[in-house]
């Protein structure tokens, strides 16, 4: 677990310093807002979906803590090019990784999450789980075309 913890810290720091896809999408077809009152994370996710249902572009804006920002950044990288079923599977896999009671054994291979598996490290800080999952719930709402703001509470 020590390697994973170190990797987790490196990855979080890297994405916090240089968030990927931190921008608005001009003419985004779908978008949603998310808010985590416990921490104060606010996030806006924009999506563009291609004719074949694949996520052509996904980006975020807002202000969140390190974990929220890193999670959003990595999410945008992982979601690009996915169709809705694949996006749903990834969302569920990530959610499961952070919230299930089962220990994250062999987390790196869990549900095809790839490097997202480092977020298993967040499980050690239960209060931070919502910081990490907020961007994902927000993306989920955007994909489904819901206009209601997402709140973790
Ligand atoms: Zn937070």
Backbone and ligand atoms as CSV (ligand in chain L), in Angstrom:
chain,resi,resn,atom,element,x,y,z
A,1,UNK,N,N,0.840,-1.206,0.000
A,1,UNK,CA,C,0.000,0.000,0.000
A,1,UNK,C,C,0.876,1.257,0.000
A,2,UNK,N,N,2.140,1.145,0.489
A,2,UNK,CA,C,2.983,2.338,0.562
A,2,UNK,C,C,3.302,2.916,-0.811
A,3,UNK,N,N,3.557,2.044,-1.766
A,3,UNK,CA,C,3.826,2.505,-3.130
A,3,UNK,C,C,2.623,3.259,-3.661
A,4,UNK,N,N,1.459,2.699,-3.393
A,4,UNK,CA,C,0.235,3.303,-3.909
A,4,UNK,C,C,0.029,4.676,-3.270
A,5,UNK,N,N,0.360,4.775,-1.997
A,5,UNK,CA,C,0.185,6.056,-1.304
A,5,UNK,C,C,1.106,7.119,-1.898
A,6,UNK,N,N,2.320,6.717,-2.177
A,6,UNK,CA,C,3.278,7.655,-2.754
A,6,UNK,C,C,2.835,8.082,-4.152
A,7,UNK,N,N,2.406,7.116,-4.907
A,7,UNK,CA,C,1.918,7.380,-6.262
A,7,UNK,C,C,0.709,8.313,-6.209
A,8,UNK,N,N,-0.162,8.039,-5.253
A,8,UNK,CA,C,-1.359,8.851,-5.069
A,8,UNK,C,C,-0.980,10.311,-4.848
A,9,UNK,N,N,-0.027,10.529,-3.947
A,9,UNK,CA,C,0.369,11.907,-3.654
A,9,UNK,C,C,0.986,12.588,-4.866
A,10,UNK,N,N,1.812,11.857,-5.588
A,10,UNK,CA,C,2.442,12.423,-6.791
A,10,UNK,C,C,1.408,12.806,-7.835
A,11,UNK,N,N,0.485,11.886,-8.059
A,11,UNK,CA,C,-0.518,12.111,-9.102
A,11,UNK,C,C,-1.430,13.282,-8.745
A,12,UNK,N,N,-1.867,13.328,-7.491
A,12,UNK,CA,C,-2.749,14.414,-7.050
A,12,UNK,C,C,-2.044,15.766,-7.217
A,13,UNK,N,N,-0.801,15.819,-6.780
A,13,UNK,CA,C,-0.047,17.071,-6.872
A,13,UNK,C,C,0.136,17.507,-8.312
A,14,UNK,N,N,0.482,16.567,-9.142
A,14,UNK,CA,C,0.727,16.878,-10.551
A,14,UNK,C,C,-0.526,17.456,-11.212
A,15,UNK,N,N,-1.668,16.812,-10.955
A,15,UNK,CA,C,-2.902,17.276,-11.601
A,15,UNK,C,C,-3.446,18.545,-10.959
A,16,UNK,N,N,-3.114,18.753,-9.689
A,16,UNK,CA,C,-3.566,19.981,-9.048
A,16,UNK,C,C,-2.788,21.164,-9.622
A,17,UNK,N,N,-1.499,20.953,-9.834
A,17,UNK,CA,C,-0.664,22.038,-10.362
A,17,UNK,C,C,-0.964,22.336,-11.813
A,18,UNK,N,N,-1.203,21.271,-12.569
A,18,UNK,CA,C,-1.440,21.436,-14.005
A,18,UNK,C,C,-2.712,20.703,-14.399
A,19,UNK,N,N,-3.869,21.232,-14.003
A,19,UNK,CA,C,-5.111,20.516,-14.333
A,19,UNK,C,C,-5.294,20.411,-15.846
A,20,UNK,N,N,-5.624,19.215,-16.314
A,20,UNK,CA,C,-5.858,18.993,-17.743
A,20,UNK,C,C,-7.300,19.385,-18.068
A,21,UNK,N,N,-7.470,19.939,-19.238
A,21,UNK,CA,C,-8.814,20.295,-19.730
A,21,UNK,C,C,-9.548,21.249,-18.788
A,22,UNK,N,N,-8.793,22.148,-18.208
A,22,UNK,CA,C,-9.397,23.159,-17.333
A,22,UNK,C,C,-9.759,24.365,-18.196
A,23,UNK,N,N,-10.956,24.328,-18.739
A,23,UNK,CA,C,-11.413,25.375,-19.656
A,23,UNK,C,C,-12.904,25.158,-19.897
A,24,UNK,N,N,-13.543,26.174,-20.464
A,24,UNK,CA,C,-14.937,26.011,-20.869
A,24,UNK,C,C,-14.949,25.526,-22.317
A,25,UNK,N,N,-15.991,24.803,-22.698
A,25,UNK,CA,C,-16.134,24.367,-24.084
A,25,UNK,C,C,-17.136,25.288,-24.764
A,26,UNK,N,N,-16.658,25.941,-25.791
A,26,UNK,CA,C,-17.511,26.838,-26.563
A,26,UNK,C,C,-18.642,26.018,-27.191
A,27,UNK,N,N,-19.875,26.436,-26.969
A,27,UNK,CA,C,-21.006,25.720,-27.556
A,27,UNK,C,C,-21.195,24.308,-27.033
A,28,UNK,N,N,-20.859,24.078,-25.764
A,28,UNK,CA,C,-21.057,22.748,-25.174
A,28,UNK,C,C,-22.532,22.364,-25.240
A,29,UNK,N,N,-22.793,21.114,-25.646
A,29,UNK,CA,C,-24.190,20.680,-25.758
A,29,UNK,C,C,-24.763,20.301,-24.399
A,30,UNK,N,N,-23.888,19.789,-23.554
A,30,UNK,CA,C,-24.364,19.366,-22.240
A,30,UNK,C,C,-23.397,19.883,-21.185
A,31,UNK,N,N,-23.985,20.310,-20.075
A,31,UNK,CA,C,-23.130,20.754,-18.978
A,31,UNK,C,C,-23.884,20.626,-17.667
A,32,UNK,N,N,-23.164,20.665,-16.579
A,32,UNK,CA,C,-23.785,20.580,-15.265
A,32,UNK,C,C,-22.876,21.234,-14.236
A,33,UNK,N,N,-23.498,21.643,-13.132
A,33,UNK,CA,C,-22.759,22.233,-12.023
A,33,UNK,C,C,-22.820,21.317,-10.819
A,34,UNK,N,N,-21.729,21.274,-10.084
A,34,UNK,CA,C,-21.705,20.470,-8.864
A,34,UNK,C,C,-21.159,21.275,-7.709
A,35,UNK,N,N,-21.637,20.941,-6.520
A,35,UNK,CA,C,-21.236,21.671,-5.317
A,35,UNK,C,C,-21.093,20.697,-4.161
A,36,UNK,N,N,-19.996,20.815,-3.470
A,36,UNK,CA,C,-19.769,20.004,-2.275
A,36,UNK,C,C,-19.676,20.950,-1.083
A,37,UNK,N,N,-20.800,21.158,-0.377
A,37,UNK,CA,C,-20.815,22.143,0.707
A,37,UNK,C,C,-19.868,21.810,1.851
A,38,UNK,N,N,-19.557,20.542,2.032
A,38,UNK,CA,C,-18.665,20.160,3.130
A,38,UNK,C,C,-17.276,20.761,2.975
A,39,UNK,N,N,-16.835,20.885,1.734
A,39,UNK,CA,C,-15.475,21.360,1.484
A,39,UNK,C,C,-15.488,22.708,0.784
A,40,UNK,N,N,-16.583,23.011,0.077
A,40,UNK,CA,C,-16.662,24.251,-0.687
A,40,UNK,C,C,-16.278,24.076,-2.139
A,41,UNK,N,N,-16.121,22.838,-2.590
A,41,UNK,CA,C,-15.781,22.589,-3.989
A,41,UNK,C,C,-16.947,22.963,-4.893
A,42,UNK,N,N,-16.631,23.748,-5.927
A,42,UNK,CA,C,-17.619,24.068,-6.951
A,42,UNK,C,C,-17.028,23.714,-8.290
A,43,UNK,N,N,-17.824,23.059,-9.111
A,43,UNK,CA,C,-17.283,22.611,-10.386
A,43,UNK,C,C,-18.342,22.708,-11.469
A,44,UNK,N,N,-17.885,23.025,-12.661
A,44,UNK,CA,C,-18.763,23.070,-13.819
A,44,UNK,C,C,-18.145,22.171,-14.881
A,45,UNK,N,N,-18.945,21.252,-15.413
A,45,UNK,CA,C,-18.440,20.319,-16.431
A,45,UNK,C,C,-19.161,20.581,-17.742
A,46,UNK,N,N,-18.392,20.721,-18.809
A,46,UNK,CA,C,-18.935,20.875,-20.162
A,46,UNK,C,C,-18.616,19.636,-20.972
A,47,UNK,N,N,-19.550,19.271,-21.850
A,47,UNK,CA,C,-19.383,18.063,-22.662
A,47,UNK,C,C,-19.771,18.333,-24.096
A,48,UNK,N,N,-19.049,17.718,-25.008
A,48,UNK,CA,C,-19.526,17.667,-26.379
A,48,UNK,C,C,-19.539,16.209,-26.794
A,49,UNK,N,N,-20.697,15.754,-27.266
A,49,UNK,CA,C,-20.878,14.351,-27.625
A,49,UNK,C,C,-21.007,14.251,-29.145
A,50,UNK,N,N,-20.240,13.346,-29.742
A,50,UNK,CA,C,-20.252,13.177,-31.196
A,50,UNK,C,C,-21.514,12.462,-31.649
A,51,UNK,N,N,-21.729,12.434,-32.954
A,51,UNK,CA,C,-22.912,11.807,-33.523
A,51,UNK,C,C,-23.039,10.333,-33.154
A,52,UNK,N,N,-21.914,9.649,-32.983
A,52,UNK,CA,C,-21.952,8.223,-32.632
A,52,UNK,C,C,-22.048,8.003,-31.121
A,53,UNK,N,N,-22.279,9.084,-30.363
A,53,UNK,CA,C,-22.477,8.953,-28.924
A,53,UNK,C,C,-21.199,8.989,-28.110
A,54,UNK,N,N,-20.062,9.151,-28.784
A,54,UNK,CA,C,-18.811,9.217,-28.021
A,54,UNK,C,C,-18.572,10.621,-27.477
A,55,UNK,N,N,-17.927,10.656,-26.330
A,55,UNK,CA,C,-17.574,11.943,-25.736
A,55,UNK,C,C,-16.397,12.512,-26.526
A,56,UNK,N,N,-16.714,13.576,-27.253
A,56,UNK,CA,C,-15.726,14.156,-28.150
A,56,UNK,C,C,-14.809,15.099,-27.373
A,57,UNK,N,N,-15.419,15.837,-26.459
A,57,UNK,CA,C,-14.636,16.765,-25.654
A,57,UNK,C,C,-15.286,16.883,-24.280
A,58,UNK,N,N,-14.462,16.966,-23.270
A,58,UNK,CA,C,-14.962,17.142,-21.908
A,58,UNK,C,C,-13.956,18.029,-21.178
A,59,UNK,N,N,-14.481,19.029,-20.471
A,59,UNK,CA,C,-13.608,19.976,-19.790
A,59,UNK,C,C,-14.332,20.497,-18.558
A,60,UNK,N,N,-13.566,21.120,-17.667
A,60,UNK,CA,C,-14.196,21.616,-16.443
A,60,UNK,C,C,-13.631,22.972,-16.051
A,61,UNK,N,N,-14.430,23.700,-15.288
A,61,UNK,CA,C,-13.990,24.951,-14.671
A,61,UNK,C,C,-14.494,24.920,-13.233
A,62,UNK,N,N,-14.122,25.931,-12.464
A,62,UNK,CA,C,-14.585,25.997,-11.097
A,62,UNK,C,C,-13.426,26.100,-10.142
A,63,UNK,N,N,-13.748,26.000,-8.855
A,63,UNK,CA,C,-12.682,26.043,-7.866
A,63,UNK,C,C,-12.928,24.950,-6.853
A,64,UNK,N,N,-11.976,24.065,-6.774
A,64,UNK,CA,C,-12.093,22.957,-5.830
A,64,UNK,C,C,-10.771,22.775,-5.113
A,65,UNK,N,N,-10.791,21.915,-4.104
A,65,UNK,CA,C,-9.556,21.611,-3.395
A,65,UNK,C,C,-8.670,20.732,-4.286
A,66,UNK,N,N,-7.505,20.375,-3.790
A,66,UNK,CA,C,-6.545,19.593,-4.572
A,66,UNK,C,C,-7.153,18.286,-5.075
A,67,UNK,N,N,-7.862,17.607,-4.204
A,67,UNK,CA,C,-8.390,16.290,-4.572
A,67,UNK,C,C,-9.494,16.425,-5.617
A,68,UNK,N,N,-10.353,17.418,-5.428
A,68,UNK,CA,C,-11.435,17.653,-6.384
A,68,UNK,C,C,-10.857,18.024,-7.765
A,69,UNK,N,N,-9.886,18.922,-7.763
A,69,UNK,CA,C,-9.280,19.375,-9.013
A,69,UNK,C,C,-8.560,18.222,-9.722
A,70,UNK,N,N,-7.794,17.457,-8.962
A,70,UNK,CA,C,-7.057,16.337,-9.551
A,70,UNK,C,C,-8.019,15.281,-10.090
A,71,UNK,N,N,-9.079,15.043,-9.349
A,71,UNK,CA,C,-10.053,14.050,-9.782
A,71,UNK,C,C,-10.742,14.493,-11.076
A,72,UNK,N,N,-11.108,15.769,-11.135
A,72,UNK,CA,C,-11.756,16.305,-12.336
A,72,UNK,C,C,-10.808,16.245,-13.524
A,73,UNK,N,N,-9.565,16.599,-13.283
A,73,UNK,CA,C,-8.561,16.598,-14.340
A,73,UNK,C,C,-8.378,15.197,-14.921
A,74,UNK,N,N,-8.220,14.222,-14.038
A,74,UNK,CA,C,-8.022,12.849,-14.505
A,74,UNK,C,C,-9.281,12.282,-15.132
A,75,UNK,N,N,-10.414,12.702,-14.627
A,75,UNK,CA,C,-11.683,12.252,-15.199
A,75,UNK,C,C,-11.802,12.694,-16.654
A,76,UNK,N,N,-11.463,13.958,-16.926
A,76,UNK,CA,C,-11.601,14.445,-18.306
A,76,UNK,C,C,-10.689,13.649,-19.238
A,77,UNK,N,N,-9.497,13.305,-18.758
A,77,UNK,CA,C,-8.581,12.517,-19.582
A,77,UNK,C,C,-9.130,11.121,-19.846
A,78,UNK,N,N,-9.744,10.540,-18.819
A,78,UNK,CA,C,-10.234,9.170,-18.953
A,78,UNK,C,C,-11.513,9.087,-19.776
A,79,UNK,N,N,-12.310,10.137,-19.763
A,79,UNK,CA,C,-13.626,10.077,-20.386
A,79,UNK,C,C,-13.611,10.396,-21.885
A,80,UNK,N,N,-12.590,11.092,-22.323
A,80,UNK,CA,C,-12.556,11.468,-23.731
A,80,UNK,C,C,-12.561,10.210,-24.612
A,81,UNK,N,N,-13.439,10.212,-25.594
A,81,UNK,CA,C,-13.498,9.085,-26.528
A,81,UNK,C,C,-14.386,7.938,-26.078
A,82,UNK,N,N,-14.905,8.013,-24.855
A,82,UNK,CA,C,-15.771,6.934,-24.359
A,82,UNK,C,C,-17.199,7.139,-24.863
A,83,UNK,N,N,-17.886,6.022,-25.109
A,83,UNK,CA,C,-19.313,6.150,-25.388
A,83,UNK,C,C,-20.059,6.134,-24.052
A,84,UNK,N,N,-21.376,6.294,-24.108
A,84,UNK,CA,C,-22.106,6.476,-22.847
A,84,UNK,C,C,-22.044,5.244,-21.949
A,85,UNK,N,N,-22.053,4.055,-22.566
A,85,UNK,CA,C,-21.973,2.836,-21.757
A,85,UNK,C,C,-20.616,2.743,-21.074
A,86,UNK,N,N,-19.570,3.025,-21.823
A,86,UNK,CA,C,-18.221,2.976,-21.248
A,86,UNK,C,C,-18.055,4.029,-20.153
A,87,UNK,N,N,-18.640,5.201,-20.396
A,87,UNK,CA,C,-18.559,6.272,-19.404
A,87,UNK,C,C,-19.269,5.857,-18.123
A,88,UNK,N,N,-20.403,5.198,-18.281
A,88,UNK,CA,C,-21.185,4.715,-17.137
A,88,UNK,C,C,-20.383,3.676,-16.342
A,89,UNK,N,N,-19.742,2.758,-17.059
A,89,UNK,CA,C,-18.937,1.720,-16.408
A,89,UNK,C,C,-17.784,2.341,-15.621
A,90,UNK,N,N,-17.146,3.321,-16.236
A,90,UNK,CA,C,-16.026,3.993,-15.585
A,90,UNK,C,C,-16.510,4.735,-14.332
A,91,UNK,N,N,-17.641,5.417,-14.472
A,91,UNK,CA,C,-18.234,6.145,-13.344
A,91,UNK,C,C,-18.516,5.183,-12.194
A,92,UNK,N,N,-19.125,4.048,-12.519
A,92,UNK,CA,C,-19.472,3.097,-11.470
A,92,UNK,C,C,-18.226,2.479,-10.841
A,93,UNK,N,N,-17.243,2.183,-11.674
A,93,UNK,CA,C,-15.995,1.614,-11.175
A,93,UNK,C,C,-15.293,2.567,-10.219
A,94,UNK,N,N,-15.278,3.832,-10.591
A,94,UNK,CA,C,-14.611,4.833,-9.756
A,94,UNK,C,C,-15.354,5.010,-8.439
A,95,UNK,N,N,-16.663,5.076,-8.550
A,95,UNK,CA,C,-17.504,5.241,-7.371
A,95,UNK,C,C,-17.332,4.062,-6.419
A,96,UNK,N,N,-17.291,2.888,-7.002
A,96,UNK,CA,C,-17.127,1.667,-6.221
A,96,UNK,C,C,-15.771,1.669,-5.508
A,97,UNK,N,N,-14.743,2.067,-6.244
A,97,UNK,CA,C,-13.385,2.105,-5.686
A,97,UNK,C,C,-13.336,2.951,-4.421
A,98,UNK,N,N,-14.079,4.068,-4.429
A,98,UNK,CA,C,-14.009,4.995,-3.304
A,98,UNK,C,C,-15.003,4.707,-2.197
A,99,UNK,N,N,-16.093,4.028,-2.520
A,99,UNK,CA,C,-17.159,3.936,-1.523
A,99,UNK,C,C,-17.503,2.524,-1.068
A,100,UNK,N,N,-17.001,1.494,-1.751
A,100,UNK,CA,C,-17.399,0.154,-1.331
A,100,UNK,C,C,-16.648,-0.234,-0.066
A,101,UNK,N,N,-17.217,-1.177,0.664
A,101,UNK,CA,C,-16.596,-1.614,1.909
A,101,UNK,C,C,-15.475,-2.607,1.676
A,102,UNK,N,N,-15.441,-3.148,0.465
A,102,UNK,CA,C,-14.381,-4.116,0.173
A,102,UNK,C,C,-13.041,-3.380,0.096
A,103,UNK,N,N,-12.015,-3.992,0.644
A,103,UNK,CA,C,-10.703,-3.340,0.547
A,103,UNK,C,C,-10.242,-3.320,-0.912
A,104,UNK,N,N,-9.553,-2.271,-1.308
A,104,UNK,CA,C,-9.137,-2.152,-2.701
A,104,UNK,C,C,-7.931,-3.017,-3.010
A,105,UNK,N,N,-8.110,-4.332,-2.900
A,105,UNK,CA,C,-6.997,-5.216,-3.222
A,105,UNK,C,C,-6.752,-5.157,-4.715
A,106,UNK,N,N,-5.516,-5.130,-5.072
A,106,UNK,CA,C,-5.148,-5.103,-6.474
A,106,UNK,C,C,-5.840,-3.939,-7.183
A,107,UNK,N,N,-5.840,-2.813,-6.497
A,107,UNK,CA,C,-6.607,-1.661,-6.976
A,107,UNK,C,C,-6.178,-1.220,-8.365
A,108,UNK,N,N,-4.925,-1.423,-8.667
A,108,UNK,CA,C,-4.445,-0.911,-9.939
A,108,UNK,C,C,-5.121,-1.561,-11.144
A,109,UNK,N,N,-5.635,-2.764,-10.920
A,109,UNK,CA,C,-6.291,-3.430,-12.042
A,109,UNK,C,C,-7.810,-3.327,-11.942
A,110,UNK,N,N,-8.275,-2.696,-10.889
A,110,UNK,CA,C,-9.711,-2.675,-10.621
A,110,UNK,C,C,-10.504,-2.062,-11.768
A,111,UNK,N,N,-11.438,-2.792,-12.274
A,111,UNK,CA,C,-12.437,-2.303,-13.236
A,111,UNK,C,C,-11.855,-1.498,-14.392
A,112,UNK,N,N,-10.645,-1.823,-14.782
A,112,UNK,CA,C,-10.070,-1.098,-15.901
A,112,UNK,C,C,-9.921,0.390,-15.639
A,113,UNK,N,N,-9.712,0.753,-14.391
A,113,UNK,CA,C,-9.626,2.165,-14.049
A,113,UNK,C,C,-8.274,2.773,-14.405
A,114,UNK,N,N,-7.286,1.912,-14.660
A,114,UNK,CA,C,-5.958,2.425,-14.988
A,114,UNK,C,C,-5.420,3.283,-13.854
A,115,UNK,N,N,-4.870,4.430,-14.205
A,115,UNK,CA,C,-4.218,5.231,-13.164
A,115,UNK,C,C,-5.212,5.898,-12.217
A,116,UNK,N,N,-6.500,5.856,-12.564
A,116,UNK,CA,C,-7.511,6.375,-11.629
A,116,UNK,C,C,-7.505,5.590,-10.331
A,117,UNK,N,N,-6.963,4.373,-10.389
A,117,UNK,CA,C,-6.941,3.510,-9.205
A,117,UNK,C,C,-6.164,4.138,-8.053
A,118,UNK,N,N,-5.296,5.106,-8.335
A,118,UNK,CA,C,-4.576,5.751,-7.228
A,118,UNK,C,C,-5.546,6.429,-6.263
A,119,UNK,N,N,-6.752,6.732,-6.737
A,119,UNK,CA,C,-7.723,7.394,-5.863
A,119,UNK,C,C,-8.207,6.490,-4.734
A,120,UNK,N,N,-7.818,5.234,-4.775
A,120,UNK,CA,C,-8.090,4.368,-3.626
A,120,UNK,C,C,-7.470,4.983,-2.373
A,121,UNK,N,N,-6.423,5.791,-2.550
A,121,UNK,CA,C,-5.775,6.466,-1.426
A,121,UNK,C,C,-6.710,7.394,-0.666
A,122,UNK,N,N,-7.743,7.884,-1.352
A,122,UNK,CA,C,-8.694,8.803,-0.715
A,122,UNK,C,C,-9.501,8.091,0.371
A,123,UNK,N,N,-9.607,6.772,0.237
A,123,UNK,CA,C,-10.387,6.015,1.229
A,123,UNK,C,C,-9.854,6.199,2.633
A,124,UNK,N,N,-8.592,6.552,2.743
A,124,UNK,CA,C,-8.025,6.778,4.074
A,124,UNK,C,C,-8.529,8.074,4.692
A,125,UNK,N,N,-9.149,8.911,3.881
A,125,UNK,CA,C,-9.655,10.209,4.361
A,125,UNK,C,C,-11.120,10.325,3.975
A,126,UNK,N,N,-11.991,9.652,4.741
A,126,UNK,CA,C,-13.404,9.551,4.336
A,126,UNK,C,C,-14.052,10.894,4.030
A,127,UNK,N,N,-13.627,11.939,4.729
A,127,UNK,CA,C,-14.248,13.244,4.520
A,127,UNK,C,C,-13.926,13.774,3.120
A,128,UNK,N,N,-12.862,13.231,2.506
A,128,UNK,CA,C,-12.443,13.683,1.187
A,128,UNK,C,C,-13.072,12.905,0.034
A,129,UNK,N,N,-13.790,11.843,0.358
A,129,UNK,CA,C,-14.349,11.019,-0.715
A,129,UNK,C,C,-15.280,11.849,-1.601
A,130,UNK,N,N,-16.046,12.735,-0.982
A,130,UNK,CA,C,-16.981,13.554,-1.767
A,130,UNK,C,C,-16.255,14.558,-2.657
A,131,UNK,N,N,-15.082,14.989,-2.219
A,131,UNK,CA,C,-14.270,15.882,-3.060
A,131,UNK,C,C,-13.899,15.165,-4.356
A,132,UNK,N,N,-13.545,13.897,-4.224
A,132,UNK,CA,C,-13.094,13.117,-5.379
A,132,UNK,C,C,-14.246,12.698,-6.283
A,133,UNK,N,N,-15.414,12.432,-5.679
A,133,UNK,CA,C,-16.521,11.937,-6.503
A,133,UNK,C,C,-17.374,13.062,-7.099
A,134,UNK,N,N,-17.254,14.275,-6.549
A,134,UNK,CA,C,-18.089,15.388,-7.052
A,134,UNK,C,C,-17.970,15.589,-8.576
A,135,UNK,N,N,-16.743,15.664,-9.128
A,135,UNK,CA,C,-16.657,15.870,-10.578
A,135,UNK,C,C,-17.358,14.770,-11.367
A,136,UNK,N,N,-17.290,13.572,-10.831
A,136,UNK,CA,C,-17.887,12.429,-11.527
A,136,UNK,C,C,-19.404,12.497,-11.511
A,137,UNK,N,N,-19.966,12.852,-10.359
A,137,UNK,CA,C,-21.423,13.012,-10.290
A,137,UNK,C,C,-21.878,14.146,-11.210
A,138,UNK,N,N,-21.052,15.160,-11.300
A,138,UNK,CA,C,-21.399,16.310,-12.138
A,138,UNK,C,C,-21.359,15.914,-13.616
A,139,UNK,N,N,-20.332,15.181,-14.001
A,139,UNK,CA,C,-20.248,14.686,-15.373
A,139,UNK,C,C,-21.430,13.778,-15.696
A,140,UNK,N,N,-21.771,12.931,-14.748
A,140,UNK,CA,C,-22.883,12.006,-14.904
A,140,UNK,C,C,-24.174,12.770,-15.181
A,141,UNK,N,N,-24.385,13.838,-14.408
A,141,UNK,CA,C,-25.579,14.661,-14.603
A,141,UNK,C,C,-25.554,15.329,-15.977
A,142,UNK,N,N,-24.381,15.780,-16.395
A,142,UNK,CA,C,-24.263,16.430,-17.704
A,142,UNK,C,C,-24.562,15.432,-18.821
A,143,UNK,N,N,-24.049,14.229,-18.676
A,143,UNK,CA,C,-24.277,13.185,-19.686
A,143,UNK,C,C,-25.755,12.865,-19.825
A,144,UNK,N,N,-26.414,12.839,-18.690
A,144,UNK,CA,C,-27.835,12.512,-18.685
A,144,UNK,C,C,-28.708,13.704,-19.065
A,145,UNK,N,N,-28.065,14.857,-19.253
A,145,UNK,CA,C,-28.798,16.045,-19.652
A,145,UNK,C,C,-29.664,16.624,-18.557
A,146,UNK,N,N,-29.279,16.374,-17.309
A,146,UNK,CA,C,-30.020,16.969,-16.191
A,146,UNK,C,C,-29.547,18.399,-15.993
A,147,UNK,N,N,-30.473,19.253,-15.731
A,147,UNK,CA,C,-30.079,20.650,-15.526
A,147,UNK,C,C,-30.025,21.041,-14.055
A,148,UNK,N,N,-30.434,20.103,-13.190
A,148,UNK,CA,C,-30.386,20.393,-11.757
A,148,UNK,C,C,-28.946,20.405,-11.274
A,149,UNK,N,N,-28.557,21.407,-10.504
A,149,UNK,CA,C,-27.211,21.371,-9.943
A,149,UNK,C,C,-27.043,20.135,-9.038
A,150,UNK,N,N,-25.852,19.573,-9.060
A,150,UNK,CA,C,-25.542,18.408,-8.241
A,150,UNK,C,C,-25.005,18.878,-6.904
A,151,UNK,N,N,-25.504,18.297,-5.818
A,151,UNK,CA,C,-24.919,18.589,-4.521
A,151,UNK,C,C,-24.589,17.276,-3.853
A,152,UNK,N,N,-23.463,17.247,-3.146
A,152,UNK,CA,C,-23.092,16.007,-2.458
A,152,UNK,C,C,-23.902,15.820,-1.184
A,153,UNK,N,N,-24.631,16.858,-0.788
A,153,UNK,CA,C,-25.433,16.728,0.446
A,153,UNK,C,C,-26.904,16.588,0.110
L,1,ZN,ZN,ZN,-12.745,19.267,-1.561
